[in-house]
Amino acid sequence: MRIVVAMTGASGAIYTQRLLDNLDPRKHEIHFISTKHAREVGQLELPKGELKIAPSVIQYDENGSMFVPFVSGSAKLDAMVIIPASMGTIGRVANGVSDNTIARAADVFLKERRKLILVPREAPYNLIHLRNMATLTEAGAMIIPASPSFYTKPKTITELVDTIIARVLDQLGIEHQLVKRWRSNE
Ligand SMILES: Cc1cc2nc3c(=O)[nH]c(=O)nc-3n(C[C@H](O)[C@H](O)[C@H](O)COP(=O)(O)O)c2cc1C
């Protein structure tokens, strides 16, 4: 698969890290882009303040350029995951404000009916957040909230985060062994 991973400035940089950890760049073409605020939050939240990214992941330095492949429908990518997704970016995408690389790319994935997955993190939600997420769902995006589950008895923060990463990988159609499936020995 050809996948865009976009990190925006909501809390939850560990979600980005765990998704990147579980996308094999030998099997998939992975494009990675982050916003300025994502990098600031990452500095606070991540060990040593930065993501560990495999060298073969294709990285973009700034979230402003329209000279990247996935801002055009003519570039055939399969899926985009915005993780974590800030309410700011969700608002931009839900309202068609394509003024940066990530917002434009998400707009393209929606118009081309390609898979767009957003992992929002905010609490509580205001009505604007909820309406924007409803709009994105109506437009074909998949919202996977950063609301981990507990029934698999996660013992570490990583295991807790992986309950969400498992859902993202399931939606991408990528096999994984991250969590035990309910009522199965898989
Ligand atoms: C420490 C920190 C934590 C934040 N957490 C959240 C959050 O959980 N959800 C959210 O929507 N915004 C959060 N924000 C605010 C966003 O970073 C801010 O709205 C920013 O403009 C989003 O821009 P971006 O979408 O371009 O990254 C946080 C900001 C900081 C500094």
The ligand as an SDF file (V2000), in Angstrom:
LIG
                    3D

 31 33  0  0  0  0  0  0  0  0999 V2000
    0.5490   20.4890   24.8380 C   0  0  0  0  0  0  0  0  0  0  0  0
   -0.5600   20.7040   23.8610 C   0  0  0  0  0  0  0  0  0  0  0  0
   -1.5660   19.7710   23.7890 C   0  0  0  0  0  0  0  0  0  0  0  0
   -2.6240   19.9520   22.8800 C   0  0  0  0  0  0  0  0  0  0  0  0
   -3.5910   18.9990   22.8350 N   0  0  0  0  0  0  0  0  0  0  0  0
   -4.5950   19.1160   21.9460 C   0  0  0  0  0  0  0  0  0  0  0  0
   -5.5630   18.0800   21.8330 C   0  0  0  0  0  0  0  0  0  0  0  0
   -5.5160   17.0570   22.5190 O   0  0  0  0  0  0  0  0  0  0  0  0
   -6.5090   18.2100   20.8790 N   0  0  0  0  0  0  0  0  0  0  0  0
   -6.5760   19.3050   20.0470 C   0  0  0  0  0  0  0  0  0  0  0  0
   -7.4670   19.3370   19.1990 O   0  0  0  0  0  0  0  0  0  0  0  0
   -5.6670   20.3130   20.1450 N   0  0  0  0  0  0  0  0  0  0  0  0
   -4.6860   20.2460   21.0690 C   0  0  0  0  0  0  0  0  0  0  0  0
   -3.7420   21.2420   21.1730 N   0  0  0  0  0  0  0  0  0  0  0  0
   -3.9190   22.4590   20.3730 C   0  0  0  0  0  0  0  0  0  0  0  0
   -3.4100   22.3260   18.9430 C   0  0  0  0  0  0  0  0  0  0  0  0
   -2.0170   22.0570   18.9370 O   0  0  0  0  0  0  0  0  0  0  0  0
   -3.6940   23.6520   18.2040 C   0  0  0  0  0  0  0  0  0  0  0  0
   -5.0960   23.8420   18.0590 O   0  0  0  0  0  0  0  0  0  0  0  0
   -3.0180   23.7530   16.8660 C   0  0  0  0  0  0  0  0  0  0  0  0
   -3.3650   24.9700   16.2380 O   0  0  0  0  0  0  0  0  0  0  0  0
   -3.3970   22.6180   15.9430 C   0  0  0  0  0  0  0  0  0  0  0  0
   -2.7750   22.8550   14.7140 O   0  0  0  0  0  0  0  0  0  0  0  0
   -2.4440   21.7200   13.6820 P   0  0  0  0  0  0  0  0  0  0  0  0
   -3.7200   21.0060   13.4140 O   0  0  0  0  0  0  0  0  0  0  0  0
   -1.9350   22.4580   12.4910 O   0  0  0  0  0  0  0  0  0  0  0  0
   -1.4030   20.8440   14.2810 O   0  0  0  0  0  0  0  0  0  0  0  0
   -2.6720   21.0810   22.0520 C   0  0  0  0  0  0  0  0  0  0  0  0
   -1.6350   22.0210   22.1360 C   0  0  0  0  0  0  0  0  0  0  0  0
   -0.6020   21.8250   23.0350 C   0  0  0  0  0  0  0  0  0  0  0  0
    0.5110   22.8370   23.0920 C   0  0  0  0  0  0  0  0  0  0  0  0
  1  2  1  0
  2  3  1  0
  2 30  2  0
  3  4  2  0
  4  5  1  0
  4 28  1  0
  5  6  2  0
  6  7  1  0
  6 13  1  0
  7  8  2  0
  7  9  1  0
  9 10  1  0
 10 11  2  0
 10 12  1  0
 12 13  2  0
 13 14  1  0
 14 15  1  0
 14 28  1  0
 15 16  1  0
 16 17  1  0
 16 18  1  0
 18 19  1  0
 18 20  1  0
 20 21  1  0
 20 22  1  0
 22 23  1  0
 23 24  1  0
 24 25  2  0
 24 26  1  0
 24 27  1  0
 28 29  2  0
 29 30  1  0
 30 31  1  0
M  END
$$$$
